[in-house]
């Protein structure tokens, strides 16, 4: 299922100031519980998260 996760709450896992290891986004249900979790660990997909892109 494709989803635009730009508006979801996210957690960014850093290895250092310029090393993003993981980005996890959370979709919340109407009652506030986590309904879905999306996790990205692919270096190519995480490149935009770096300061210098």
N, C-alpha and C positions, 0 to 999 in steps of 0.2 A: 504494500500500500504506500503510495507516494504521499507525502505530507510536507507542507511548508512549516518548518519548525522554528522560523525566525521569531514568532510571537510567543513561544513556550518558555517556561522557566528552564534554565540551563545550569549545569555544573561543569566547570572547565578544570580538567586535571593537568597540572603543570609539573614538568620535571625540573625546570629552572625558569628564569625570567624570559627566555626566548624559546622554550621547548614545550609546546602543547602536546600532551600524550593522548588525551581523551576529551571528548565533549559529549555530555549526556543531557538530553532534553526530556522533560516530563510533561505529559498531558494529564491534566487533572479532571476528574469527574465532577459532576455538579455538587457533590457533597464534600469536595475537597480532597478525596483520596486519589492516589496516583492510579490512573487508568492504563497508561502506556508509558514505556521508557524507550527512547531511541538513543543508541550509543554509536559514536563514530570514533574509529581508531585508525583509519586509513591515512597515512601520511599525506597523500595527494589531496584528500578532502579536507585535511586540517590546515593546509598551507595558508588559506585566507585568514586564519586566526592568528598568524604570526604578525608581529608589529610591522615588518618590512614586506609581508606578503610573499 
